[in-house]
Amino acid sequence: MVLKGYPRLSETFIAQEILALERRGLRLEIWSLRRPTDRFHHPMHKAIRAPVAYLPEYLHNAPLRVMRGALAALRRPRLPALLALFARDFVRDPTASRLRRLGQALVLARELPAESAHIHVHFLHTPASVARYAALLTGRGWSFSAHAKDIWTTPDWELAEKLRDARWGVTCTRDGQRRLDELAQGRTLLAYHGLDLGRFPEAPSRNDPRDGTDPAAPLRLLCVGRLVAKKGHDDLIDALAGLPTTLHWRLALIGGGELCGALEARVRECGLAGRVTFQGALAQPAVIAAMREADLFVLPTKPGPGGDRDGLPNVLMEAASQALPILATAFGGTPEFISDGVHGVLVQPGDPAALAAALIGMAGDPDRRRRLGAAARARLVKDFSEEAAVSLIAGRLRVSAGLGAAAIGSAPEVSPCVS
């Protein structure tokens, strides 16, 4: 498995998938382009047995590894094909980042154990370039899991060529699948992440009648997501600033990111400093505990700079696992999970006034919140368990690694593994 960074708090869906694949008997290795920067790890990371190796994030920091990779490449018959491919890419993307991807691929190609039979990569942008170059040089096959930013910010020419070269691929929303199918019809399968519900506690009863009218019992709002533009925290703050003074509420923001300082300043400017708490990035048990205490989950995602956008945020499914009512935007993959008025409430992205109106309506109707939360949990249990996606990916990986279409859950032969 080639990843951009590992482990990452914001990528629970990847850790969950790796753990599930291991439990189905697949032998995995993790190769990460970056070292971790988060202060905490999820319990899932401790349960994963796959060894982890880190490629040089910057080539000048590991000149000997890069040199050994380059010298080893000189002895490989596929080097001319790799150099021709890289030259075509570099003409269209003449950046230091492109050179770094080649250097990382040379290191990966040299250091991959011989028994690593197949390369699978998460994200079609930078990590897929490294995986593609290394696969070509070593004669291995490669496959991908595409998600959100990689689908919407990678140039069309690069996506189309990667789709052509990969043996197979999956993505986690119909929204993303449609985008990839426009470039290469039928090359990408749909595999919703889902949740392993065995890792989550049963939902609380949700019988508290808080409606925001009692200052001693304010409505408890929760938003979980990296503090980046596409999550729409600025719209949420503006919406909260527009609520009537008679509505009493508190908001907990969980997540870290580049916009933390700017959002804190915006909260102060709006006079909300005493009502909004920035809690930083937290491990999953703390996030679930916060969801169990909250009255309403809010996630107003929208388009980010350069076309960046979310797919189907896993935190929506985590909130649903606790029957926490959801207010979100009809954007990206969210409507594939939440139907407006059935499993939650959806408003248009980038519209703080509509968000404020929805907040007021949901605050004053605890019974409706309870019904929506229960419906979202039922939707999760019925249609978004992890089983279908992991079974699909595990089956494909078995075939790609030369293990045959073994029954799910059976142990593989002792050798080939997936990197």
Secondary structure, DSSP 8 states (H G I E B T S, - for coil): -EESSSS-TT-HHHHHHHHHHHHTT--B-EEESS----S---HHHHH----EEE--SSGGG-HHHHHHHHHHHTT-TTHHHHHHHHHHHHHH--SHHHHHHHHHHHHHHHHS-TTEEEEEEE-TTHHHHHHHHHHHHHT-EEEEEE-SHHHHHS-HHHHHHHHHHSSEEEES-HHHHHHHHHHSTT-EEE----B-GGGS-----------S--TTS-EEEEEES-SSGGG-HHHHHHHHHTS-TT--EEEEEEB--TTHHHHHHHHHHTT-TTTEEEEE---HHHHHHHHHH-SEEEE-----GGG---SS-HHHHHHHHTT--EEEES-TTHHHH--BTTTBEEE-TT-HHHHHHHHHHHHT-HHHHHHHHHHHHHHHHHH-BSHHHHHHHHHHHHHHTT--S--TT----SS-EE-
